[in-house]
Amino acid sequence: MPQPSSSAPRKALGRPPRISREEVIATARRIVDADGVDRLTMRRLAAEVGSTPMALYHHVRNKEELLVLLLDDYAARTLHRPEPPAEPRERVVVAAAAIHEALAGCPWIVEVLTADDLMSASALWFVEQIVDGLVACGLSPERAVHGYRAIWYYTAGEIVVRAAAARRRADADRPTYREQVFAGLDPDELPRLAEVADRWAPLTAEDTYRDGLRALVDGLLAAR
């Protein structure tokens, strides 16, 4: 006698559901945005996309390649090429400021770029503008590369320090150690610091990146 058919869907057996590279990148981005790049592992990524670590290796070979894909994805979404000014010095400033603006909203990208020999190839246009602008201002190609390195160090350092300070301020429910120290400065020993002690936090929180950038570029070009 034939058995009555059931209307309940049967459980799928066999292979786990197929995943796309886009889904892998989007999930990895969500993890690092929420918890930082150190918490991104292939095992956790596989669990969050509902797959297995072995299945991920069809899309990315290892965590290093995954980070490069994340860098390229972030650059494609946030790095917008500005119209290069005709004046080469200003071209350097505009390109560096565009890098700063794109990365300031995502400090973990800076941590990846400074910790390992990883980069996004799509960001090289900005590096080209800086190096070429410095050469057009009279530096040798070698000095221009050194100049780019100084600009990158300044840019990356500014972003990392500001991000760390912002996290500490957000987590603190009492005056920071520096604020406690500055509140008790001896004006006879440290007169200048004591003079600005009560304004130190707001003064150092001001966005002076472009001022510092222009001063740095002027200094680089003064050594011609």
C-alpha positions as CSV (number, residue, x, y, z in Angstrom):
1,M,0.0,0.0,0.0
2,P,1.5,3.3,-1.0
3,Q,2.6,5.6,1.9
4,P,1.0,9.1,2.0
5,S,3.4,11.8,0.9
6,S,4.5,14.3,3.5
7,S,4.4,18.0,2.7
8,A,7.3,18.8,5.1
9,P,10.5,19.7,3.3
10,R,13.2,17.1,3.5
11,K,16.5,17.9,5.1
12,A,19.2,18.5,2.5
13,L,22.0,16.0,2.7
14,G,25.5,15.9,1.4
15,R,27.7,19.0,0.7
16,P,27.3,22.2,2.7
17,P,25.7,25.1,0.8
18,R,27.9,26.8,-1.8
19,I,29.4,30.1,-0.8
20,S,30.7,32.9,-3.0
21,R,33.9,34.9,-2.7
22,E,31.7,38.1,-2.2
23,E,30.0,36.4,0.8
24,V,33.4,35.4,2.2
25,I,34.7,39.0,1.9
26,A,31.6,40.6,3.3
27,T,31.6,38.3,6.3
28,A,35.3,38.9,7.0
29,R,34.7,42.6,6.8
30,R,31.9,42.3,9.3
31,I,34.2,40.4,11.7
32,V,37.1,42.9,11.6
33,D,34.7,45.9,11.8
34,A,33.2,44.4,15.0
35,D,36.1,42.8,16.7
36,G,39.4,43.7,15.0
37,V,41.7,41.9,12.6
38,D,43.2,39.7,15.3
39,R,39.8,38.0,15.8
40,L,39.5,37.1,12.2
41,T,40.4,33.4,11.7
42,M,39.6,31.0,8.9
43,R,37.7,28.8,11.4
44,R,35.5,31.6,12.7
45,L,34.9,32.9,9.1
46,A,33.8,29.4,8.0
47,A,31.4,29.1,10.9
48,E,29.9,32.5,10.2
49,V,29.3,31.8,6.5
50,G,27.9,28.3,7.5
51,S,30.6,26.3,5.8
52,T,33.8,24.6,6.6
53,P,37.4,25.8,6.6
54,M,38.2,23.5,3.7
55,A,35.5,25.0,1.6
56,L,36.9,28.5,2.2
57,Y,40.2,27.4,0.6
58,H,38.4,27.3,-2.7
59,H,38.2,31.1,-2.5
60,V,41.2,32.1,-0.5
61,R,44.5,30.2,0.2
62,N,45.1,31.7,3.7
63,K,44.5,34.6,6.0
64,E,47.1,36.7,4.2
65,E,45.3,36.4,0.9
66,L,42.0,37.2,2.7
67,L,43.5,40.4,4.1
68,V,44.7,41.4,0.6
69,L,41.1,40.9,-0.7
70,L,39.8,43.0,2.2
71,L,42.3,45.7,1.4
72,D,41.2,45.7,-2.3
73,D,37.6,45.7,-1.3
74,Y,38.0,48.6,1.0
75,A,40.0,50.6,-1.5
76,A,37.4,50.0,-4.2
77,R,34.6,51.3,-1.9
78,T,36.4,54.2,-0.2
79,L,39.5,55.4,-2.1
80,H,38.2,57.9,-4.7
81,R,40.8,59.5,-6.9
82,P,40.7,63.3,-6.7
83,E,41.4,65.5,-9.7
84,P,45.2,66.0,-9.5
85,P,46.2,69.7,-9.2
86,A,48.6,71.0,-11.8
87,E,51.0,72.3,-9.2
88,P,53.1,69.3,-8.1
89,R,53.5,70.3,-4.4
90,E,49.7,70.6,-4.1
91,R,49.3,67.2,-5.9
92,V,51.4,65.6,-3.1
93,V,49.2,67.2,-0.4
94,V,45.9,66.2,-2.1
95,A,46.9,62.6,-2.7
96,A,48.2,62.1,0.9
97,A,45.0,63.8,2.3
98,A,42.8,61.5,0.2
99,I,44.6,58.5,1.7
100,H,44.2,59.9,5.2
101,E,40.5,60.6,4.7
102,A,39.8,57.1,3.4
103,L,41.8,55.3,6.2
104,A,40.8,57.4,9.1
105,G,37.4,55.8,9.3
106,C,38.9,52.3,9.4
107,P,42.0,52.2,11.6
108,W,42.3,48.4,11.4
109,I,43.3,48.8,7.7
110,V,46.3,50.9,8.8
111,E,47.3,48.2,11.3
112,V,47.3,45.6,8.5
113,L,49.3,47.9,6.2
114,T,51.9,48.7,8.8
115,A,52.2,45.3,10.4
116,D,52.9,43.2,7.2
117,D,54.1,43.6,3.7
118,L,50.5,43.8,2.4
119,M,49.0,46.4,0.1
120,S,46.2,47.1,-2.2
121,A,47.3,47.4,-5.8
122,S,44.5,49.8,-6.5
123,A,46.0,52.3,-4.0
124,L,49.2,52.6,-5.9
125,W,47.8,55.5,-8.0
126,F,48.0,57.6,-4.9
127,V,51.6,56.6,-4.2
128,E,52.4,57.4,-7.8
129,Q,50.9,60.9,-7.4
130,I,53.0,61.6,-4.3
131,V,56.3,60.2,-5.7
132,D,55.8,61.9,-9.0
133,G,54.9,65.2,-7.4
134,L,58.0,65.2,-5.3
135,V,60.2,64.4,-8.3
136,A,58.5,67.3,-10.2
137,C,59.3,69.6,-7.3
138,G,63.0,68.8,-7.7
139,L,63.7,65.7,-5.6
140,S,65.6,62.7,-7.1
141,P,63.5,59.5,-7.5
142,E,65.3,58.0,-4.5
143,R,64.7,61.1,-2.3
144,A,61.1,61.1,-3.5
145,V,60.6,57.5,-2.2
146,H,62.1,58.5,1.1
147,G,59.7,61.5,1.1
148,Y,56.7,59.2,0.5
149,R,57.8,57.0,3.3
150,A,57.9,60.0,5.7
151,I,54.5,61.1,4.6
152,W,53.1,57.6,5.0
153,Y,54.6,57.2,8.5
154,Y,53.1,60.6,9.5
155,T,49.7,59.6,8.0
156,A,49.5,56.1,9.5
157,G,50.8,57.2,12.9
158,E,48.3,60.1,13.1
159,I,45.4,57.7,12.4
160,V,46.6,54.9,14.8
161,V,47.3,57.3,17.7
162,R,43.9,59.1,17.3
163,A,42.0,55.8,17.1
164,A,43.7,54.5,20.2
165,A,43.1,57.7,22.1
166,A,39.4,57.7,21.0
167,R,39.0,54.1,22.3
168,R,40.6,55.0,25.7
169,R,38.3,58.0,26.1
170,A,35.3,55.9,25.2
171,D,36.2,53.2,27.7
172,A,37.2,55.6,30.5
173,D,34.7,56.5,33.2
174,R,37.2,58.6,35.1
175,P,40.1,61.1,34.1
176,T,42.9,59.4,32.2
177,Y,46.3,59.0,33.7
178,R,47.6,61.9,31.6
179,E,44.8,64.2,32.8
180,Q,45.6,63.3,36.4
181,V,49.3,64.0,35.8
182,F,48.7,67.3,34.0
183,A,46.3,68.5,36.7
184,G,49.2,68.4,39.2
185,L,52.0,69.9,37.1
186,D,54.4,72.2,38.9
187,P,54.5,75.5,37.1
188,D,58.0,76.3,38.4
189,E,59.4,73.1,36.9
190,L,57.3,72.9,33.7
191,P,55.9,76.4,33.1
192,R,54.8,76.0,29.5
193,L,53.0,72.7,30.0
194,A,51.4,74.0,33.2
195,E,50.2,77.0,31.2
196,V,48.2,74.8,28.7
197,A,47.5,71.8,31.0
198,D,43.8,72.4,31.2
199,R,43.5,72.9,27.4
200,W,45.8,70.0,26.5
201,A,43.1,67.5,25.7
202,P,41.0,69.7,23.4
203,L,44.1,71.2,21.7
204,T,45.6,67.7,20.9
205,A,42.2,66.5,19.7
206,E,42.0,69.2,17.0
207,D,42.3,68.0,13.4
208,T,45.6,69.5,12.3
209,Y,46.6,66.7,9.9
210,R,46.7,69.0,6.8
211,D,48.8,71.6,8.6
212,G,51.3,69.0,9.6
213,L,51.3,67.5,6.2
214,R,52.0,70.8,4.5
215,A,54.8,71.5,7.0
216,L,56.3,68.0,6.3
217,V,56.2,68.5,2.5
218,D,57.8,72.0,2.9
219,G,60.5,70.4,4.9
220,L,61.1,67.6,2.4
221,L,61.4,70.1,-0.4
222,A,63.6,72.5,1.5
223,A,66.3,69.8,1.5
224,R,66.6,69.9,-2.3
